[in-house]
Amino acid sequence: MKFLRAMKKLKIKQQIIAAVMACVLGIGGIYSVHASVINDAKNKKNEAQQELDNLNSQIDEIQAAQSAHRYGSSGKRYGCKAGRELPGEC
């Protein structure tokens, strides 16, 4: 009798330990996936920021070229009539 009770208690302890270990592994896996998702999102954000910086640089270059074309070395606009100061009107 005592032997059977001891075996049942041992089996219950083993089941509890197995359940706790399964929970620990499950939680660890979830945090690992969560960290991976965060890193992927950060990488995509950095790539998008780099692309935005490149596009802004291109816009600045185009605007500088347009400004040099419109004003020339004398500082006066070429081909504009008096009063037409809005972009696209000249």
PyMOL Python script that loads the backbone (N, CA, C, O; Angstrom):
from pymol import cmd

cmd.read_pdbstr("""\
ATOM      1  N   MET A   1       0.812  -1.187   0.000  1.00  0.00           N
ATOM      2  CA  MET A   1       0.000   0.000   0.000  1.00  0.00           C
ATOM      3  C   MET A   1       0.866   1.265   0.000  1.00  0.00           C
ATOM      4  O   MET A   1       0.664   2.179  -0.800  1.00  0.00           O
ATOM      5  N   LYS A   2       1.838   1.290   0.924  1.00  0.00           N
ATOM      6  CA  LYS A   2       2.678   2.465   1.013  1.00  0.00           C
ATOM      7  C   LYS A   2       3.465   2.667  -0.279  1.00  0.00           C
ATOM      8  O   LYS A   2       3.696   3.794  -0.716  1.00  0.00           O
ATOM      9  N   PHE A   3       3.861   1.571  -0.865  1.00  0.00           N
ATOM     10  CA  PHE A   3       4.631   1.644  -2.101  1.00  0.00           C
ATOM     11  C   PHE A   3       3.793   2.243  -3.225  1.00  0.00           C
ATOM     12  O   PHE A   3       4.298   3.055  -4.000  1.00  0.00           O
ATOM     13  N   LEU A   4       2.522   1.858  -3.327  1.00  0.00           N
ATOM     14  CA  LEU A   4       1.641   2.381  -4.367  1.00  0.00           C
ATOM     15  C   LEU A   4       1.383   3.873  -4.174  1.00  0.00           C
ATOM     16  O   LEU A   4       1.355   4.629  -5.146  1.00  0.00           O
ATOM     17  N   ARG A   5       1.194   4.303  -2.917  1.00  0.00           N
ATOM     18  CA  ARG A   5       0.977   5.725  -2.643  1.00  0.00           C
ATOM     19  C   ARG A   5       2.218   6.532  -3.002  1.00  0.00           C
ATOM     20  O   ARG A   5       2.122   7.623  -3.565  1.00  0.00           O
ATOM     21  N   ALA A   6       3.371   5.988  -2.674  1.00  0.00           N
ATOM     22  CA  ALA A   6       4.624   6.674  -2.990  1.00  0.00           C
ATOM     23  C   ALA A   6       4.803   6.794  -4.505  1.00  0.00           C
ATOM     24  O   ALA A   6       5.274   7.822  -4.993  1.00  0.00           O
ATOM     25  N   MET A   7       4.440   5.779  -5.230  1.00  0.00           N
ATOM     26  CA  MET A   7       4.538   5.795  -6.695  1.00  0.00           C
ATOM     27  C   MET A   7       3.573   6.827  -7.285  1.00  0.00           C
ATOM     28  O   MET A   7       3.927   7.543  -8.222  1.00  0.00           O
ATOM     29  N   LYS A   8       2.356   6.903  -6.741  1.00  0.00           N
ATOM     30  CA  LYS A   8       1.386   7.889  -7.225  1.00  0.00           C
ATOM     31  C   LYS A   8       1.875   9.306  -6.975  1.00  0.00           C
ATOM     32  O   LYS A   8       1.754  10.177  -7.837  1.00  0.00           O
ATOM     33  N   LYS A   9       2.440   9.535  -5.762  1.00  0.00           N
ATOM     34  CA  LYS A   9       2.963  10.867  -5.448  1.00  0.00           C
ATOM     35  C   LYS A   9       4.121  11.222  -6.376  1.00  0.00           C
ATOM     36  O   LYS A   9       4.223  12.358  -6.839  1.00  0.00           O
ATOM     37  N   LEU A  10       4.984  10.258  -6.645  1.00  0.00           N
ATOM     38  CA  LEU A  10       6.117  10.494  -7.535  1.00  0.00           C
ATOM     39  C   LEU A  10       5.634  10.808  -8.945  1.00  0.00           C
ATOM     40  O   LEU A  10       6.174  11.689  -9.614  1.00  0.00           O
ATOM     41  N   LYS A  11       4.619  10.084  -9.389  1.00  0.00           N
ATOM     42  CA  LYS A  11       4.079  10.317 -10.726  1.00  0.00           C
ATOM     43  C   LYS A  11       3.456  11.712 -10.820  1.00  0.00           C
ATOM     44  O   LYS A  11       3.620  12.400 -11.827  1.00  0.00           O
ATOM     45  N   ILE A  12       2.744  12.126  -9.774  1.00  0.00           N
ATOM     46  CA  ILE A  12       2.131  13.458  -9.758  1.00  0.00           C
ATOM     47  C   ILE A  12       3.214  14.536  -9.794  1.00  0.00           C
ATOM     48  O   ILE A  12       3.087  15.524 -10.518  1.00  0.00           O
ATOM     49  N   LYS A  13       4.284  14.345  -9.007  1.00  0.00           N
ATOM     50  CA  LYS A  13       5.380  15.310  -9.004  1.00  0.00           C
ATOM     51  C   LYS A  13       6.028  15.403 -10.386  1.00  0.00           C
ATOM     52  O   LYS A  13       6.354  16.494 -10.853  1.00  0.00           O
ATOM     53  N   GLN A  14       6.208  14.279 -11.021  1.00  0.00           N
ATOM     54  CA  GLN A  14       6.799  14.271 -12.358  1.00  0.00           C
ATOM     55  C   GLN A  14       5.908  14.997 -13.359  1.00  0.00           C
ATOM     56  O   GLN A  14       6.404  15.715 -14.228  1.00  0.00           O
ATOM     57  N   GLN A  15       4.610  14.816 -13.242  1.00  0.00           N
ATOM     58  CA  GLN A  15       3.680  15.489 -14.141  1.00  0.00           C
ATOM     59  C   GLN A  15       3.692  17.012 -13.917  1.00  0.00           C
ATOM     60  O   GLN A  15       3.626  17.795 -14.865  1.00  0.00           O
ATOM     61  N   ILE A  16       3.776  17.404 -12.651  1.00  0.00           N
ATOM     62  CA  ILE A  16       3.830  18.829 -12.338  1.00  0.00           C
ATOM     63  C   ILE A  16       5.116  19.431 -12.898  1.00  0.00           C
ATOM     64  O   ILE A  16       5.092  20.503 -13.502  1.00  0.00           O
ATOM     65  N   ILE A  17       6.227  18.748 -12.697  1.00  0.00           N
ATOM     66  CA  ILE A  17       7.507  19.231 -13.216  1.00  0.00           C
ATOM     67  C   ILE A  17       7.465  19.326 -14.739  1.00  0.00           C
ATOM     68  O   ILE A  17       7.962  20.297 -15.310  1.00  0.00           O
ATOM     69  N   ALA A  18       6.885  18.342 -15.395  1.00  0.00           N
ATOM     70  CA  ALA A  18       6.783  18.351 -16.852  1.00  0.00           C
ATOM     71  C   ALA A  18       5.922  19.525 -17.321  1.00  0.00           C
ATOM     72  O   ALA A  18       6.251  20.182 -18.308  1.00  0.00           O
ATOM     73  N   ALA A  19       4.820  19.789 -16.614  1.00  0.00           N
ATOM     74  CA  ALA A  19       3.941  20.898 -16.990  1.00  0.00           C
ATOM     75  C   ALA A  19       4.656  22.242 -16.808  1.00  0.00           C
ATOM     76  O   ALA A  19       4.535  23.125 -17.656  1.00  0.00           O
ATOM     77  N   VAL A  20       5.392  22.399 -15.715  1.00  0.00           N
ATOM     78  CA  VAL A  20       6.127  23.642 -15.472  1.00  0.00           C
ATOM     79  C   VAL A  20       7.193  23.841 -16.548  1.00  0.00           C
ATOM     80  O   VAL A  20       7.365  24.947 -17.060  1.00  0.00           O
ATOM     81  N   MET A  21       7.899  22.778 -16.884  1.00  0.00           N
ATOM     82  CA  MET A  21       8.932  22.879 -17.922  1.00  0.00           C
ATOM     83  C   MET A  21       8.319  23.246 -19.270  1.00  0.00           C
ATOM     84  O   MET A  21       8.892  24.037 -20.019  1.00  0.00           O
ATOM     85  N   ALA A  22       7.160  22.676 -19.578  1.00  0.00           N
ATOM     86  CA  ALA A  22       6.485  23.003 -20.835  1.00  0.00           C
ATOM     87  C   ALA A  22       6.088  24.476 -20.860  1.00  0.00           C
ATOM     88  O   ALA A  22       6.222  25.135 -21.891  1.00  0.00           O
ATOM     89  N   CYS A  23       5.603  24.993 -19.744  1.00  0.00           N
ATOM     90  CA  CYS A  23       5.237  26.416 -19.663  1.00  0.00           C
ATOM     91  C   CYS A  23       6.458  27.303 -19.858  1.00  0.00           C
ATOM     92  O   CYS A  23       6.399  28.297 -20.581  1.00  0.00           O
ATOM     93  N   VAL A  24       7.561  26.945 -19.215  1.00  0.00           N
ATOM     94  CA  VAL A  24       8.785  27.736 -19.336  1.00  0.00           C
ATOM     95  C   VAL A  24       9.261  27.751 -20.788  1.00  0.00           C
ATOM     96  O   VAL A  24       9.631  28.801 -21.313  1.00  0.00           O
ATOM     97  N   LEU A  25       9.251  26.597 -21.427  1.00  0.00           N
ATOM     98  CA  LEU A  25       9.667  26.534 -22.829  1.00  0.00           C
ATOM     99  C   LEU A  25       8.716  27.318 -23.724  1.00  0.00           C
ATOM    100  O   LEU A  25       9.165  27.995 -24.649  1.00  0.00           O
ATOM    101  N   GLY A  26       7.447  27.242 -23.474  1.00  0.00           N
ATOM    102  CA  GLY A  26       6.468  27.980 -24.263  1.00  0.00           C
ATOM    103  C   GLY A  26       6.638  29.474 -24.130  1.00  0.00           C
ATOM    104  O   GLY A  26       6.623  30.197 -25.126  1.00  0.00           O
ATOM    105  N   ILE A  27       6.801  29.942 -22.905  1.00  0.00           N
ATOM    106  CA  ILE A  27       6.989  31.371 -22.675  1.00  0.00           C
ATOM    107  C   ILE A  27       8.298  31.835 -23.311  1.00  0.00           C
ATOM    108  O   ILE A  27       8.344  32.904 -23.920  1.00  0.00           O
ATOM    109  N   GLY A  28       9.346  31.050 -23.178  1.00  0.00           N
ATOM    110  CA  GLY A  28      10.623  31.400 -23.795  1.00  0.00           C
ATOM    111  C   GLY A  28      10.515  31.506 -25.305  1.00  0.00           C
ATOM    112  O   GLY A  28      11.107  32.398 -25.913  1.00  0.00           O
ATOM    113  N   GLY A  29       9.766  30.605 -25.907  1.00  0.00           N
ATOM    114  CA  GLY A  29       9.566  30.651 -27.361  1.00  0.00           C
ATOM    115  C   GLY A  29       8.797  31.880 -27.789  1.00  0.00           C
ATOM    116  O   GLY A  29       9.101  32.476 -28.823  1.00  0.00           O
ATOM    117  N   ILE A  30       7.809  32.264 -27.010  1.00  0.00           N
ATOM    118  CA  ILE A  30       7.009  33.450 -27.340  1.00  0.00           C
ATOM    119  C   ILE A  30       7.878  34.698 -27.273  1.00  0.00           C
ATOM    120  O   ILE A  30       7.819  35.537 -28.172  1.00  0.00           O
ATOM    121  N   TYR A  31       8.682  34.834 -26.226  1.00  0.00           N
ATOM    122  CA  TYR A  31       9.545  36.011 -26.104  1.00  0.00           C
ATOM    123  C   TYR A  31      10.594  36.045 -27.198  1.00  0.00           C
ATOM    124  O   TYR A  31      10.959  37.119 -27.676  1.00  0.00           O
ATOM    125  N   SER A  32      11.076  34.889 -27.597  1.00  0.00           N
ATOM    126  CA  SER A  32      12.055  34.823 -28.672  1.00  0.00           C
ATOM    127  C   SER A  32      11.445  35.312 -29.989  1.00  0.00           C
ATOM    128  O   SER A  32      12.074  36.080 -30.717  1.00  0.00           O
ATOM    129  N   VAL A  33      10.246  34.878 -30.290  1.00  0.00           N
ATOM    130  CA  VAL A  33       9.553  35.315 -31.507  1.00  0.00           C
ATOM    131  C   VAL A  33       9.251  36.805 -31.424  1.00  0.00           C
ATOM    132  O   VAL A  33       9.393  37.525 -32.412  1.00  0.00           O
ATOM    133  N   HIS A  34       8.837  37.266 -30.256  1.00  0.00           N
ATOM    134  CA  HIS A  34       8.523  38.679 -30.071  1.00  0.00           C
ATOM    135  C   HIS A  34       9.757  39.538 -30.333  1.00  0.00           C
ATOM    136  O   HIS A  34       9.660  40.569 -30.999  1.00  0.00           O
ATOM    137  N   ALA A  35      10.902  39.130 -29.822  1.00  0.00           N
ATOM    138  CA  ALA A  35      12.149  39.874 -30.037  1.00  0.00           C
ATOM    139  C   ALA A  35      12.521  39.880 -31.517  1.00  0.00           C
ATOM    140  O   ALA A  35      13.011  40.887 -32.028  1.00  0.00           O
ATOM    141  N   SER A  36      12.294  38.783 -32.197  1.00  0.00           N
ATOM    142  CA  SER A  36      12.598  38.692 -33.616  1.00  0.00           C
ATOM    143  C   SER A  36      11.720  39.653 -34.417  1.00  0.00           C
ATOM    144  O   SER A  36      12.204  40.313 -35.336  1.00  0.00           O
ATOM    145  N   VAL A  37      10.453  39.734 -34.081  1.00  0.00           N
ATOM    146  CA  VAL A  37       9.522  40.636 -34.766  1.00  0.00           C
ATOM    147  C   VAL A  37       9.939  42.087 -34.547  1.00  0.00           C
ATOM    148  O   VAL A  37       9.892  42.898 -35.471  1.00  0.00           O
ATOM    149  N   ILE A  38      10.347  42.409 -33.324  1.00  0.00           N
ATOM    150  CA  ILE A  38      10.780  43.774 -33.025  1.00  0.00           C
ATOM    151  C   ILE A  38      12.023  44.120 -33.835  1.00  0.00           C
ATOM    152  O   ILE A  38      12.110  45.212 -34.395  1.00  0.00           O
ATOM    153  N   ASN A  39      12.985  43.203 -33.903  1.00  0.00           N
ATOM    154  CA  ASN A  39      14.203  43.463 -34.675  1.00  0.00           C
ATOM    155  C   ASN A  39      13.894  43.641 -36.159  1.00  0.00           C
ATOM    156  O   ASN A  39      14.466  44.514 -36.813  1.00  0.00           O
ATOM    157  N   ASP A  40      13.000  42.825 -36.687  1.00  0.00           N
ATOM    158  CA  ASP A  40      12.615  42.966 -38.097  1.00  0.00           C
ATOM    159  C   ASP A  40      11.973  44.333 -38.349  1.00  0.00           C
ATOM    160  O   ASP A  40      12.261  44.986 -39.352  1.00  0.00           O
ATOM    161  N   ALA A  41      11.107  44.754 -37.438  1.00  0.00           N
ATOM    162  CA  ALA A  41      10.445  46.048 -37.589  1.00  0.00           C
ATOM    163  C   ALA A  41      11.465  47.186 -37.527  1.00  0.00           C
ATOM    164  O   ALA A  41      11.372  48.144 -38.295  1.00  0.00           O
ATOM    165  N   LYS A  42      12.434  47.086 -36.619  1.00  0.00           N
ATOM    166  CA  LYS A  42      13.469  48.128 -36.525  1.00  0.00           C
ATOM    167  C   LYS A  42      14.296  48.184 -37.803  1.00  0.00           C
ATOM    168  O   LYS A  42      14.623  49.267 -38.287  1.00  0.00           O
ATOM    169  N   ASN A  43      14.633  47.018 -38.350  1.00  0.00           N
ATOM    170  CA  ASN A  43      15.402  46.992 -39.597  1.00  0.00           C
ATOM    171  C   ASN A  43      14.630  47.640 -40.734  1.00  0.00           C
ATOM    172  O   ASN A  43      15.193  48.417 -41.505  1.00  0.00           O
ATOM    173  N   LYS A  44      13.342  47.327 -40.843  1.00  0.00           N
ATOM    174  CA  LYS A  44      12.520  47.928 -41.895  1.00  0.00           C
ATOM    175  C   LYS A  44      12.403  49.436 -41.704  1.00  0.00           C
ATOM    176  O   LYS A  44      12.417  50.188 -42.679  1.00  0.00           O
ATOM    177  N   LYS A  45      12.287  49.881 -40.456  1.00  0.00           N
ATOM    178  CA  LYS A  45      12.211  51.312 -40.177  1.00  0.00           C
ATOM    179  C   LYS A  45      13.503  51.996 -40.599  1.00  0.00           C
ATOM    180  O   LYS A  45      13.470  53.063 -41.211  1.00  0.00           O
ATOM    181  N   ASN A  46      14.630  51.393 -40.278  1.00  0.00           N
ATOM    182  CA  ASN A  46      15.917  51.979 -40.654  1.00  0.00           C
ATOM    183  C   ASN A  46      16.088  52.043 -42.170  1.00  0.00           C
ATOM    184  O   ASN A  46      16.613  53.023 -42.698  1.00  0.00           O
ATOM    185  N   GLU A  47      15.643  50.997 -42.867  1.00  0.00           N
ATOM    186  CA  GLU A  47      15.718  50.997 -44.332  1.00  0.00           C
ATOM    187  C   GLU A  47      14.831  52.102 -44.916  1.00  0.00           C
ATOM    188  O   GLU A  47      15.235  52.810 -45.839  1.00  0.00           O
ATOM    189  N   ALA A  48      13.629  52.242 -44.373  1.00  0.00           N
ATOM    190  CA  ALA A  48      12.711  53.270 -44.860  1.00  0.00           C
ATOM    191  C   ALA A  48      13.272  54.663 -44.580  1.00  0.00           C
ATOM    192  O   ALA A  48      13.137  55.563 -45.409  1.00  0.00           O
ATOM    193  N   GLN A  49      13.901  54.847 -43.413  1.00  0.00           N
ATOM    194  CA  GLN A  49      14.487  56.144 -43.084  1.00  0.00           C
ATOM    195  C   GLN A  49      15.638  56.472 -44.030  1.00  0.00           C
ATOM    196  O   GLN A  49      15.791  57.619 -44.449  1.00  0.00           O
ATOM    197  N   GLN A  50      16.448  55.467 -44.368  1.00  0.00           N
ATOM    198  CA  GLN A  50      17.555  55.679 -45.292  1.00  0.00           C
ATOM    199  C   GLN A  50      17.035  56.068 -46.680  1.00  0.00           C
ATOM    200  O   GLN A  50      17.577  56.960 -47.333  1.00  0.00           O
ATOM    201  N   GLU A  51      15.977  55.382 -47.114  1.00  0.00           N
ATOM    202  CA  GLU A  51      15.380  55.701 -48.413  1.00  0.00           C
ATOM    203  C   GLU A  51      14.802  57.118 -48.411  1.00  0.00           C
ATOM    204  O   GLU A  51      14.945  57.851 -49.389  1.00  0.00           O
ATOM    205  N   LEU A  52      14.155  57.499 -47.315  1.00  0.00           N
ATOM    206  CA  LEU A  52      13.613  58.851 -47.197  1.00  0.00           C
ATOM    207  C   LEU A  52      14.726  59.890 -47.229  1.00  0.00           C
ATOM    208  O   LEU A  52      14.594  60.924 -47.885  1.00  0.00           O
ATOM    209  N   ASP A  53      15.821  59.622 -46.526  1.00  0.00           N
ATOM    210  CA  ASP A  53      16.961  60.546 -46.538  1.00  0.00           C
ATOM    211  C   ASP A  53      17.529  60.694 -47.946  1.00  0.00           C
ATOM    212  O   ASP A  53      17.878  61.796 -48.370  1.00  0.00           O
ATOM    213  N   ASN A  54      17.619  59.577 -48.666  1.00  0.00           N
ATOM    214  CA  ASN A  54      18.127  59.634 -50.044  1.00  0.00           C
ATOM    215  C   ASN A  54      17.206  60.463 -50.940  1.00  0.00           C
ATOM    216  O   ASN A  54      17.673  61.267 -51.746  1.00  0.00           O
ATOM    217  N   LEU A  55      15.899  60.261 -50.793  1.00  0.00           N
ATOM    218  CA  LEU A  55      14.942  61.023 -51.596  1.00  0.00           C
ATOM    219  C   LEU A  55      14.994  62.509 -51.248  1.00  0.00           C
ATOM    220  O   LEU A  55      14.923  63.355 -52.138  1.00  0.00           O
ATOM    221  N   ASN A  56      15.117  62.830 -49.967  1.00  0.00           N
ATOM    222  CA  ASN A  56      15.219  64.239 -49.569  1.00  0.00           C
ATOM    223  C   ASN A  56      16.487  64.869 -50.134  1.00  0.00           C
ATOM    224  O   ASN A  56      16.483  66.036 -50.526  1.00  0.00           O
ATOM    225  N   SER A  57      17.553  64.110 -50.175  1.00  0.00           N
ATOM    226  CA  SER A  57      18.803  64.609 -50.747  1.00  0.00           C
ATOM    227  C   SER A  57      18.637  64.887 -52.238  1.00  0.00           C
ATOM    228  O   SER A  57      19.121  65.900 -52.743  1.00  0.00           O
ATOM    229  N   GLN A  58      17.954  63.988 -52.939  1.00  0.00           N
ATOM    230  CA  GLN A  58      17.698  64.195 -54.367  1.00  0.00           C
ATOM    231  C   GLN A  58      16.829  65.422 -54.591  1.00  0.00           C
ATOM    232  O   GLN A  58      17.065  66.183 -55.529  1.00  0.00           O
ATOM    233  N   ILE A  59      15.834  65.622 -53.748  1.00  0.00           N
ATOM    234  CA  ILE A  59      14.961  66.796 -53.867  1.00  0.00           C
ATOM    235  C   ILE A  59      15.776  68.070 -53.669  1.00  0.00           C
ATOM    236  O   ILE A  59      15.611  69.042 -54.407  1.00  0.00           O
ATOM    237  N   ASP A  60      16.657  68.059 -52.667  1.00  0.00           N
ATOM    238  CA  ASP A  60      17.498  69.235 -52.429  1.00  0.00           C
ATOM    239  C   ASP A  60      18.392  69.533 -53.628  1.00  0.00           C
ATOM    240  O   ASP A  60      18.569  70.695 -53.996  1.00  0.00           O
ATOM    241  N   GLU A  61      18.954  68.496 -54.238  1.00  0.00           N
ATOM    242  CA  GLU A  61      19.809  68.680 -55.414  1.00  0.00           C
ATOM    243  C   GLU A  61      19.016  69.262 -56.579  1.00  0.00           C
ATOM    244  O   GLU A  61      19.498  70.155 -57.277  1.00  0.00           O
ATOM    245  N   ILE A  62      17.806  68.759 -56.790  1.00  0.00           N
ATOM    246  CA  ILE A  62      16.959  69.252 -57.882  1.00  0.00           C
ATOM    247  C   ILE A  62      16.579  70.705 -57.639  1.00  0.00           C
ATOM    248  O   ILE A  62      16.612  71.520 -58.561  1.00  0.00           O
ATOM    249  N   GLN A  63      16.219  71.034 -56.399  1.00  0.00           N
ATOM    250  CA  GLN A  63      15.853  72.418 -56.091  1.00  0.00           C
ATOM    251  C   GLN A  63      17.046  73.351 -56.268  1.00  0.00           C
ATOM    252  O   GLN A  63      16.886  74.479 -56.735  1.00  0.00           O
ATOM    253  N   ALA A  64      18.240  72.890 -55.898  1.00  0.00           N
ATOM    254  CA  ALA A  64      19.435  73.721 -56.074  1.00  0.00           C
ATOM    255  C   ALA A  64      19.711  73.949 -57.554  1.00  0.00           C
ATOM    256  O   ALA A  64      20.087  75.048 -57.961  1.00  0.00           O
ATOM    257  N   ALA A  65      19.521  72.899 -58.360  1.00  0.00           N
ATOM    258  CA  ALA A  65      19.738  73.032 -59.801  1.00  0.00           C
ATOM    259  C   ALA A  65      18.706  73.980 -60.416  1.00  0.00           C
ATOM    260  O   ALA A  65      19.050  74.787 -61.279  1.00  0.00           O
ATOM    261  N   GLN A  66      17.451  73.891 -59.983  1.00  0.00           N
ATOM    262  CA  GLN A  66      16.415  74.787 -60.486  1.00  0.00           C
ATOM    263  C   GLN A  66      16.714  76.228 -60.099  1.00  0.00           C
ATOM    264  O   GLN A  66      16.534  77.146 -60.899  1.00  0.00           O
ATOM    265  N   SER A  67      17.167  76.416 -58.881  1.00  0.00           N
ATOM    266  CA  SER A  67      17.486  77.758 -58.410  1.00  0.00           C
ATOM    267  C   SER A  67      18.657  78.334 -59.205  1.00  0.00           C
ATOM    268  O   SER A  67      18.630  79.507 -59.574  1.00  0.00           O
ATOM    269  N   ALA A  68      19.664  77.542 -59.467  1.00  0.00           N
ATOM    270  CA  ALA A  68      20.814  78.011 -60.247  1.00  0.00           C
ATOM    271  C   ALA A  68      20.387  78.335 -61.674  1.00  0.00           C
ATOM    272  O   ALA A  68      20.889  79.288 -62.269  1.00  0.00           O
ATOM    273  N   HIS A  69      19.476  77.559 -62.221  1.00  0.00           N
ATOM    274  CA  HIS A  69      18.995  77.788 -63.583  1.00  0.00           C
ATOM    275  C   HIS A  69      18.163  79.061 -63.660  1.00  0.00           C
ATOM    276  O   HIS A  69      18.287  79.814 -64.626  1.00  0.00           O
ATOM    277  N   ARG A  70      17.325  79.316 -62.672  1.00  0.00           N
ATOM    278  CA  ARG A  70      16.433  80.477 -62.701  1.00  0.00           C
ATOM    279  C   ARG A  70      17.171  81.782 -62.459  1.00  0.00           C
ATOM    280  O   ARG A  70      16.890  82.786 -63.114  1.00  0.00           O
ATOM    281  N   TYR A  71      18.110  81.774 -61.526  1.00  0.00           N
ATOM    282  CA  TYR A  71      18.732  83.024 -61.124  1.00  0.00           C
ATOM    283  C   TYR A  71      20.052  83.313 -61.829  1.00  0.00           C
ATOM    284  O   TYR A  71      20.398  84.483 -61.995  1.00  0.00           O
ATOM    285  N   GLY A  72      20.786  82.319 -62.241  1.00  0.00           N
ATOM    286  CA  GLY A  72      22.065  82.549 -62.902  1.00  0.00           C
ATOM    287  C   GLY A  72      23.055  83.230 -61.962  1.00  0.00           C
ATOM    288  O   GLY A  72      22.867  83.208 -60.746  1.00  0.00           O
ATOM    289  N   SER A  73      24.092  83.826 -62.506  1.00  0.00           N
ATOM    290  CA  SER A  73      25.127  84.447 -61.684  1.00  0.00           C
ATOM    291  C   SER A  73      24.766  85.873 -61.279  1.00  0.00           C
ATOM    292  O   SER A  73      25.329  86.389 -60.314  1.00  0.00           O
ATOM    293  N   SER A  74      23.832  86.533 -61.997  1.00  0.00           N
ATOM    294  CA  SER A  74      23.503  87.926 -61.701  1.00  0.00           C
ATOM    295  C   SER A  74      22.508  88.064 -60.557  1.00  0.00           C
ATOM    296  O   SER A  74      22.333  89.158 -60.021  1.00  0.00           O
ATOM    297  N   GLY A  75      21.861  86.980 -60.180  1.00  0.00           N
ATOM    298  CA  GLY A  75      20.872  87.062 -59.113  1.00  0.00           C
ATOM    299  C   GLY A  75      19.485  87.404 -59.611  1.00  0.00           C
ATOM    300  O   GLY A  75      18.540  87.402 -58.822  1.00  0.00           O
ATOM    301  N   LYS A  76      19.325  87.704 -60.912  1.00  0.00           N
ATOM    302  CA  LYS A  76      18.017  88.027 -61.480  1.00  0.00           C
ATOM    303  C   LYS A  76      17.439  86.785 -62.134  1.00  0.00           C
ATOM    304  O   LYS A  76      18.160  85.921 -62.634  1.00  0.00           O
ATOM    305  N   ARG A  77      16.133  86.726 -62.113  1.00  0.00           N
ATOM    306  CA  ARG A  77      15.462  85.589 -62.743  1.00  0.00           C
ATOM    307  C   ARG A  77      15.447  85.795 -64.241  1.00  0.00           C
ATOM    308  O   ARG A  77      15.254  86.909 -64.730  1.00  0.00           O
ATOM    309  N   TYR A  78      15.651  84.710 -64.963  1.00  0.00           N
ATOM    310  CA  TYR A  78      15.597  84.765 -66.425  1.00  0.00           C
ATOM    311  C   TYR A  78      14.169  84.542 -66.888  1.00  0.00           C
ATOM    312  O   TYR A  78      13.495  83.632 -66.404  1.00  0.00           O
ATOM    313  N   GLY A  79      13.706  85.355 -67.813  1.00  0.00           N
ATOM    314  CA  GLY A  79      12.429  85.129 -68.467  1.00  0.00           C
ATOM    315  C   GLY A  79      11.206  85.417 -67.628  1.00  0.00           C
ATOM    316  O   GLY A  79      10.112  84.997 -68.004  1.00  0.00           O
ATOM    317  N   CYS A  80      11.330  86.110 -66.511  1.00  0.00           N
ATOM    318  CA  CYS A  80      10.169  86.395 -65.662  1.00  0.00           C
ATOM    319  C   CYS A  80       9.776  87.854 -65.839  1.00  0.00           C
ATOM    320  O   CYS A  80      10.629  88.735 -65.947  1.00  0.00           O
ATOM    321  N   LYS A  81       8.498  88.086 -65.867  1.00  0.00           N
ATOM    322  CA  LYS A  81       7.983  89.451 -65.885  1.00  0.00           C
ATOM    323  C   LYS A  81       7.822  89.937 -64.463  1.00  0.00           C
ATOM    324  O   LYS A  81       7.774  89.135 -63.530  1.00  0.00           O
ATOM    325  N   ALA A  82       7.740  91.206 -64.292  1.00  0.00           N
ATOM    326  CA  ALA A  82       7.578  91.780 -62.947  1.00  0.00           C
ATOM    327  C   ALA A  82       6.300  91.297 -62.327  1.00  0.00           C
ATOM    328  O   ALA A  82       5.263  91.245 -62.988  1.00  0.00           O
ATOM    329  N   GLY A  83       6.361  90.943 -61.063  1.00  0.00           N
ATOM    330  CA  GLY A  83       5.176  90.521 -60.327  1.00  0.00           C
ATOM    331  C   GLY A  83       4.925  89.020 -60.349  1.00  0.00           C
ATOM    332  O   GLY A  83       4.099  88.528 -59.580  1.00  0.00           O
ATOM    333  N   ARG A  84       5.602  88.296 -61.189  1.00  0.00           N
ATOM    334  CA  ARG A  84       5.416  86.842 -61.250  1.00  0.00           C
ATOM    335  C   ARG A  84       6.503  86.169 -60.408  1.00  0.00           C
ATOM    336  O   ARG A  84       7.585  85.864 -60.910  1.00  0.00           O
ATOM    337  N   GLU A  85       6.213  85.946 -59.161  1.00  0.00           N
ATOM    338  CA  GLU A  85       7.199  85.400 -58.247  1.00  0.00           C
ATOM    339  C   GLU A  85       6.880  83.972 -57.794  1.00  0.00           C
ATOM    340  O   GLU A  85       7.705  83.328 -57.147  1.00  0.00           O
ATOM    341  N   LEU A  86       5.700  83.484 -58.130  1.00  0.00           N
ATOM    342  CA  LEU A  86       5.320  82.131 -57.691  1.00  0.00           C
ATOM    343  C   LEU A  86       6.007  81.084 -58.558  1.00  0.00           C
ATOM    344  O   LEU A  86       6.154  81.281 -59.764  1.00  0.00           O
ATOM    345  N   PRO A  87       6.424  79.984 -57.964  1.00  0.00           N
ATOM    346  CA  PRO A  87       7.042  78.914 -58.748  1.00  0.00           C
ATOM    347  C   PRO A  87       6.087  78.387 -59.809  1.00  0.00           C
ATOM    348  O   PRO A  87       4.887  78.261 -59.567  1.00  0.00           O
ATOM    349  N   GLY A  88       6.615  78.086 -60.965  1.00  0.00           N
ATOM    350  CA  GLY A  88       5.808  77.542 -62.030  1.00  0.00           C
ATOM    351  C   GLY A  88       5.216  78.590 -62.955  1.00  0.00           C
ATOM    352  O   GLY A  88       4.691  78.247 -64.015  1.00  0.00           O
ATOM    353  N   GLU A  89       5.288  79.854 -62.580  1.00  0.00           N
ATOM    354  CA  GLU A  89       4.729  80.903 -63.427  1.00  0.00           C
ATOM    355  C   GLU A  89       5.758  81.434 -64.411  1.00  0.00           C
ATOM    356  O   GLU A  89       5.402  82.121 -65.369  1.00  0.00           O
ATOM    357  N   CYS A  90       7.008  81.130 -64.191  1.00  0.00           N
ATOM    358  CA  CYS A  90       8.084  81.632 -65.064  1.00  0.00           C
ATOM    359  C   CYS A  90       8.596  80.520 -65.925  1.00  0.00           C
ATOM    360  O   CYS A  90       9.503  80.730 -66.731  1.00  0.00           O
TER     361      CYS A  90
END
""", "prot")
cmd.dss("prot")
cmd.show_as("cartoon", "prot")
cmd.util.cbc("prot")
cmd.orient("prot")
